[in-house]
Amino acid sequence: MKIISTTVLPAKLEHLPTFIEAVTAAATHGGVDQKRLFNIELAMEEVLTNIMHYAYEGAEGDIRVVCRSDSQQWFTIEIIDNGKAFDMTAVPTPDLTGTLSERKIGGLGIHFVKTLTDNVLYRREGNRNILEMKISLVFSAVQ
Amino acid sequence: MKFDTKKEKGFTVVSITGKMDALTTPEAESKLTGLIEAGERDLVVDLEGLDYISSAGLRGILATAKRLKAERGDIVFANLQGHVTEVFKISGFHSLFKIFDSVDAAVNELRRTE
């Protein structure tokens, strides 16, 4: 697996565009279909804003984003923070069918991440959350 | 993100262009809330120029719709584009809201249900 880019910045909303630009540039370089850049941008915003809002509970902290490609099958984005443990892959799908009064504000972002990428893996290593999102370079498993 | 309003057959049409993401949605939502506070009850939201929306944008829309409902108002959408349509579908917003192919059709719906 070849590293295409690494971006480390404070977990602050103002850095969202820089993170996303770095990842979409890496995805293009790594051979991801242009049509899927939107999926990547959206999944990245959801993961990053989640960390920015909740991981450090008001304290300062960084986010590290590493993009890799094996040039054959997968483009992989690893998003790492040192905040409180949070496994988004364990969060159940929100109810998407309720009426306006029933629908809750929130819970959709994680659903988008799972829907728009081919695979999402979480692991906790020491005090680090590591989320790995995989995008297939071979076929479009997700529209 | 650009936010414009105009009148169409007596109804207020809001055009939101660019992106509705975590950075831009607070401004869009506060402008929508401003319209409701100024007395607007029925809104047409024209999304022809919107090319990106995230869950932050959907939260802004849902909050606005709930505010309008509390005032017995309504919100309808027109001209959703490719990616935005996709996001509306995977979030279930497609069945939650009335969505039209043109501002004209959206305005007619509001006139019909007024």
Chai-1 contact restraints between the chains, C-beta under 6 A:
chainA,res_idxA,chainB,res_idxB,connection_type,confidence,min_distance_angstrom,max_distance_angstrom,comment,restraint_id
A,F38,B,H83,contact,1.0,0.0,6.0,A-B,restraint_1
A,L42,B,S54,contact,1.0,0.0,6.0,A-B,restraint_2
A,E45,B,D21,contact,1.0,0.0,6.0,A-B,restraint_3
A,E45,B,S54,contact,1.0,0.0,6.0,A-B,restraint_4
A,E46,B,S55,contact,1.0,0.0,6.0,A-B,restraint_5
A,T49,B,A22,contact,1.0,0.0,6.0,A-B,restraint_6
A,L96,B,G92,contact,1.0,0.0,6.0,A-B,restraint_7
A,T97,B,G92,contact,1.0,0.0,6.0,A-B,restraint_8
A,L100,B,A65,contact,1.0,0.0,6.0,A-B,restraint_9
A,L100,B,K69,contact,1.0,0.0,6.0,A-B,restraint_10
A,I105,B,R59,contact,1.0,0.0,6.0,A-B,restraint_11
A,I105,B,L62,contact,1.0,0.0,6.0,A-B,restraint_12
A,I105,B,A63,contact,1.0,0.0,6.0,A-B,restraint_13
A,L108,B,S55,contact,1.0,0.0,6.0,A-B,restraint_14
A,L108,B,L58,contact,1.0,0.0,6.0,A-B,restraint_15
A,L108,B,S91,contact,1.0,0.0,6.0,A-B,restraint_16
A,G109,B,S55,contact,1.0,0.0,6.0,A-B,restraint_17
A,T115,B,I90,contact,1.0,0.0,6.0,A-B,restraint_18
